[in-house]
Amino acid sequence: MANSMKTAVIGAGVAGLVAARELKREGHKVTVFEKSSKLGGTWVYNPHIESDPISIDPNREIIHSSLYFSLRTNLPRDLMGFSDYPFLIRENGDQRNYPGHQEFLSFLNEFARDFEISELIRFNSEVIEVKRVESNGGGWSVEVRNGGDDDKMGLFETEIFDGVVICNGHQTIPNLANPLGIENWKGKQIHSHNYRIPQPFIDQVISIL
C-alpha cells in the first residue's frame, strides 16, 4: 500500500509483539529484532544469574530476565490478556486465576503464532545503535549484532527503516537502595534481579530492602 512504512520493532516481549501486530494490521512492513533466541522478553525464565549479584559492575555478565522460578502473575488472567485475545484457561494448563509465568509465556507464543508475528522476528539480533539519517530521504539507521548469547563478536550489519518502535523493557537495570551505613555491612548482598530459587537462603537471616 502507498503509505506502508518499513518499520523496526526492538524487542519481542509483550509490548513488541503487540506493536508488531498493530503495525502489520495497518499494512506496514515490520521487522522485530530480539536479542535472545526466544520471544517473551521478561517472561522467559533463565535459571542463571549475573556474575555480580547486586548488578552494578559494568563488566558483569548481564542476564535479561528477572523471573524467579515460583513466580505467578500479580494480576488475574482477565487483566493479563488483550481486549480481542483473552488469556483463557487452557485444557491441561494452569487452572489458577493467577497462573505461573510458564502459562503466560505459552499465551504469548500462541498470540505470536495466531497473528503470524513469529516469522517477523529476527532472533539472536541485538540492536547496538539507532540514529537518525538526514540524507537519502531520511529514516533511521539501525545497527544490529547478529549472533547467539555465546557469540560475543557476532556479525554487525546496518539497515535503514522509516520508523522505529523501542520495546526493550526496563527490568534489567537495577534500582538499588542506599540505606545509611550499608558500606559497613560485611554479609552477602544480592539484588532481587538475581533471585531464582529459595534453597540457597535456607536457615539464613534475610533482610529485604
N, C-alpha and C positions, 0 to 999 in steps of 0.2 A: 504494500500500500504506500501511497505517496508520502505520508507523514511517518512512516516506520523509521525508528532510530535504532542504531546499533548500540546496545546498552550492556554495560558490565555490572554485575552484582557481586560484591565482595562478601563472601561468607554464605554457607549453606545451612545455617541454623534456621530457627523459626522465622525470623524477620526476612532472611534472604530467600527462603522458599516461597513465602507469601508474596514478596516483592517480585520475584521471578514469575510467579503465576499471573499476577495482575498486569505486568508488563507484556507478557506473552498474550494475554487476553486482548490487549489493546493493539496487537499486531506488531509489536516491536521485536527485533532480533536480539535475543538475550543469551549472554554467556555468564555462567556463575563460576566464580573462582573459589575453590575450597582448599585450604591449606592441608587438611588431613585426607585420609583415604575413605572417610565415611561422611555422610550428611548427618545433620542433627546438632552440630555446634556443641553447646554446653551440655546437651543431653546424651552425649556419647561418653560412657563410663570408661575411665582409664585407671587401672589399679596402681600405676606408677605415680610417684610424687616427684617434686622438683629437687634438684641437688642441694638447694638452700631451703631448709624447712620453713623459714619465715619470708621467703620470696622477695628479698631485696637486693641480692647480689646481681648486678647487671650481666655477669657472665654465667649465671646459672643455666641449667637445662630447663627450659620453660615448658610446662605442661598446660595445655589449654583448659581442660575441664576441671571444675571444682567439685564434681559429684562425689559423694561418698556412697558406699555400697548399699546401705539400707535406706537411701533417700526415697521419699514419696512426695508427690505433688503437694504444695501447700494451698492449692485451690481445688475445688471439686471439679470432676471431669466436665461438668456442664459449662464451666468457665474456661476450660483448657482448650476446647475445640474452637472452630471457626463458625461464623453465622451460617454458612452454606455447606459446612463439612464438620459435623459434630463428632466429638470424641466419645464414641459409643462403647458399651461393654461388648467385648468380642467373645465368641464361643471359645472356651478353653483358655481365656485370657484372665487377667487380673480383674476380679469382680468388684473390688472395693471402689468406693466413690472418690477416694484419694489414692490412686494407684501408684505403683512403683515407677521409677524412671524408665525401666525397660519397656513398660507398656506404652509410655508416651513416645519413646523413640520409635517403636513399631508403628504408632499412629503417624508420625512424621514421614516414615518411609512409605507408608500407604498413600499419604497425601501426595508425595512426590511422584509416585508411580501412577496414580489415578489421573493426575493433571499433566503427566508427561514432562515433569521437571528434571527427572534424573538424567535424561540424555543431554540436558543443557549444562550439566555440571562438569567442570574440569577438576578432577580430584588431584591431590598432591601438587597443588598450584598455589604458591604463596605470593600474594601481592606485596611487592617491595616498595613501590613508589607510584603515586598518582599525581600528575601535574598537568596544568592547563597548556594546550597547544594554541598558539596565537596565529601561526601561519597555516597555509594549505587548507583553509576553510574552518580552522579551529577544531575543537573537540578536546578530548582528554587522552593523554598518554598513560598507559597502564603497563608498568614493568612487572614481570612475573618470574619467579624462580620455580621451575618445574623439577620435581624430584620428591621421593618419599622422605619420611622423617629421619631416616638414617643417611640420607644423601645430603651432606652439609654444603656441597658445592652446587650441584644441580645444573640445569641449563636455563640461562636467562634469555627472555625474549620480551619484546615490547610491541604492544598493539594499540591502535588508536580507536577510541569509542566516541560516539556522540554524547553519551551520558554515562554517569557512574553512580551507583547506589551503594553506600557503605553500610554493611550489616555485619560487622565483625565482632559485635558484642563487647562486653566490658567486664567479664568475670575473671579475667586472667591477671589484671593489675591489682596488687594487694592494697588494701586500705588498713593501715596499721595504727593501733592505739599507741599513745605515748605517755603512759602513766608516770607520775613523779617517782623517781628512784629506780626505774626499770633497768638502768645501767648497772645497778648493784646486784641484780638477780643473777645467780650463778647456775640456776637449773636450766632445763631444756625449754625451748620455745618453738612453737610450730604455728603457722598461720592456718586458719580453717580451710584455705585453698588446698592444703596438703593433707587434710584428714580423709582417710578412706574407710578404715575398719577400727573397731574399739579394742581389739586384742592387745596392741602394744601399750595400752594405758591401764590395763588391769592391775589392781592393787596399788595404784598411784594416787596421790593427792593432786587434783587438777584445779587450776584457776582459769576461768574463762573471762576475757576482757572484751 
